[in-house]
Amino acid sequence: KLLDNKGEFLNAEDGEKVLQITENDAYLFAEVDDLGQYRKKKNYINKHINEVLNLKLVDVEAIKKAKFKVVVDAVNSTGGIAIPALLEKLGVECVELYCDPNGEFPHNPEPLKEHLTDISELVVQEKADLGFVVDPDVDRLAIVNEDGSMFGEEYTLVACADYVLGKTKGNTVSNLSSSRALRDITQKHGGNYMASAVGEVNVVTSMKSINAVIGGEGNGGIIYPESHYGRDSLVGVALFLSHLAHLKISCKELRDSYPSYFMSKNKIELTPEINVDVLLEKMALKYKHEDVITIDGVKINFKSEWVHLRKSNTEPIIRIYTESISQQSADGLATRFIKEIKEIKEIS
């Protein structure tokens, strides 16, 4: 991952410049007398933890009083260093699961329900208040309820935004493939919601354009500008625990308080000769009387559900994301659009 001088991901334009430089060998190596320097510092995790603790909305005292017990699954990544250290300073009892930072993943590191059976069982066994799961670079945060059920990756951002918006009036941003629940929560607090193109840098660009107080992605990525413009699980943990401590309810009760939406994620493999752009244009035209967004593929918003069609940048695939008020409805919407795309493909 390439960062600019502000510590933020390169946007498409800057990324293209880097690619052109490498493809054209348009670079010079410094002479020996002009070599730069690098410094190695080992205390930056603690430095970042202290900055998180000093955030205005992180209520350290409330969290300490709540006496939370939390299980942490860090898939043996650096999260195994950072998350327990943060929880210790918050006065949280931490039960470590796969927190040895040896880089050997004990299960698929994608923090999805099917990969998290061990922590689900341990949360119940330990009678913990909840569980936290992070991915290897600690920028995605998933949460497990006290009964071992999933809080839902999509709802990590929703819960943190609910807390922040309750204390700071403002706007929010998530990408087009993220849950509608963030829009609902934002509007409940009197703010404006914006959907961006998929990709962290696109979310950040949109957040700056509307001065959003929080944003992120439905994969558990929290971006809180008061800290920095990057996804950060440590910030997410601190905000989430502050929220839970203030409400004085269980993790499951918090999840049940939010609008329930269900997602379905599918894909269609196409032959190389199919023009995906033309196919998506035809889908947008077919539904032109609906609320259609075309900044990143085609997203069609219906009254109680939506579908987002995106092409892969590396292979002839259309990714199909749907969300509705039940899993059956989300799956049914996906099936319907897969059929429609195939019919358009055959006509083409």
Long-range contacts (C-beta under 8 A, 24 or more apart in sequence): 6-229, 7-228, 7-229, 7-230, 8-201, 8-204, 8-229, 8-230, 9-200, 9-201, 9-204, 9-230, 10-201, 11-201, 11-205, 12-201, 45-78, 45-81, 45-82, 45-85, 46-85, 48-82, 48-234, 49-82, 49-85, 49-86, 49-89, 49-234, 51-227, 52-86, 52-227, 52-234, 52-235, 52-238, 53-86, 53-89, 53-90, 53-238, 55-224, 55-226, 55-227, 55-235, 55-238, 56-226, 57-163, 57-164, 57-167, 57-168, 57-226, 57-239, 57-242, 58-238, 58-239, 58-242, 59-242, 59-245, 59-246, 60-89, 60-90, 60-91, 62-242, 62-245, 62-246, 63-90, 63-91, 63-92, 63-238, 63-241, 63-242, 63-245, 64-90, 64-91, 65-245, 66-241, 66-244, 66-245, 66-248, 67-91, 67-93, 68-92, 68-93, 68-129, 68-130, 68-241, 68-244, 68-245, 69-93, 69-95, 69-126, 69-127, 69-128, 69-129, 70-94, 70-95, 70-128, 70-129, 70-130, 70-131, 70-132, 71-95, 71-96, 71-97, 71-119, 71-122, 71-123, 71-126, 71-128, 71-130, 71-131, 71-132, 71-144, 72-96, 72-97, 72-99, 72-131, 72-132, 72-133, 72-134, 73-97, 73-98, 73-99, 73-116, 73-118, 73-119, 73-131, 73-132, 73-133, 73-134, 74-98, 74-99, 74-101, 74-133, 74-134, 74-138, 75-105, 75-106, 75-107, 75-109, 75-133, 75-134, 75-135, 75-136, 76-100, 76-101, 76-102, 76-103, 76-104, 76-105, 76-106, 77-101, 77-103, 77-105, 77-109, 77-134, 77-135, 77-136, 77-137, 77-138, 78-136, 78-137, 78-138, 79-134, 79-135, 79-136, 79-138, 79-233, 82-138, 82-233, 82-234, 83-132, 83-134, 83-138, 83-233, 83-234, 83-237, 86-234, 86-237, 86-238, 87-237, 90-238, 90-241, 92-241, 95-122, 95-126, 95-128, 97-122, 105-136, 109-135, 109-136, 110-135, 111-135, 111-140, 111-141, 111-142, 111-153, 111-220, 112-142, 112-153, 113-150, 116-142, 116-144, 116-150, 119-144, 120-144, 120-148, 120-149, 120-150, 121-148, 123-148, 124-148, 129-244, 129-250, 129-251, 130-244, 130-251, 132-233, 132-237, 134-233, 135-220, 138-232, 138-233, 138-234, 139-221, 139-230, 139-231, 139-232, 139-233, 140-219, 140-220, 140-221, 140-231, 140-233, 141-220, 141-221, 141-222, 141-233, 141-236, 141-237, 141-240, 142-220, 143-240, 143-251, 144-251, 145-250, 145-251, 145-252, 145-255, 146-250, 146-251, 146-252, 147-252, 149-252, 151-251, 151-254, 151-255, 152-255, 153-218, 153-219, 153-220, 154-178, 154-179, 154-181, 154-218, 154-261, 154-263, 155-179, 155-181, 155-255, 155-258, 156-220, 156-222, 156-236, 156-240, 157-182, 157-214, 157-215, 157-216, 157-217, 157-218, 157-220, 157-221, 157-222, 158-182, 158-185, 158-258, 159-240, 159-243, 159-254, 159-255, 159-258, 160-214, 160-216, 160-222, 160-224, 160-236, 160-239, 160-240, 160-243, 161-185, 161-186, 161-214, 162-189, 162-243, 162-258, 163-239, 163-240, 163-242, 163-243, 163-246, 164-213, 164-214, 164-224, 164-239, 165-189, 165-191, 165-213, 165-214, 168-213, 169-213, 170-211, 170-212, 170-213, 170-214, 171-210, 171-211, 171-212, 171-213, 172-212, 172-213, 172-214, 172-215, 173-203, 173-206, 173-207, 173-210, 173-212, 173-215, 173-216, 174-203, 174-215, 174-216, 174-217, 174-218, 175-199, 175-202, 175-203, 175-217, 175-218, 175-296, 176-293, 176-295, 176-296, 176-297, 176-299, 176-308, 177-218, 177-308, 177-310, 177-321, 178-216, 178-217, 178-218, 179-218, 179-261, 179-263, 179-323, 180-259, 180-261, 180-306, 180-323, 181-258, 181-259, 181-261, 184-259, 185-258, 185-259, 195-293, 195-299, 196-295, 196-296, 197-295, 197-296, 198-296, 198-310, 200-230, 200-231, 202-296, 204-229, 204-230, 260-325, 261-323, 261-324, 261-325, 262-323, 262-324, 262-325, 262-326, 262-327, 262-329, 262-330, 263-321, 263-322, 263-323, 263-330, 264-320, 264-321, 264-322, 264-323, 264-327, 264-330, 264-331, 264-333, 264-334, 265-319, 265-320, 265-321, 266-319, 266-320, 266-322, 266-334, 266-338, 267-317, 267-318, 267-319, 267-320, 268-317, 268-318, 268-320, 268-338, 268-341, 268-342, 269-315, 269-316, 269-317, 270-316, 270-317, 270-318, 270-345, 271-316, 272-316, 274-316, 274-345, 274-348, 275-348, 276-311, 276-316, 276-318, 277-311, 278-348, 279-318, 279-341, 279-344, 279-345, 279-348, 280-309, 280-311, 280-318, 282-344, 282-348, 283-309, 283-337, 283-340, 283-341, 283-344, 286-340, 286-344, 305-329, 305-330, 305-333, 307-333, 307-334, 307-337, 309-337, 309-341
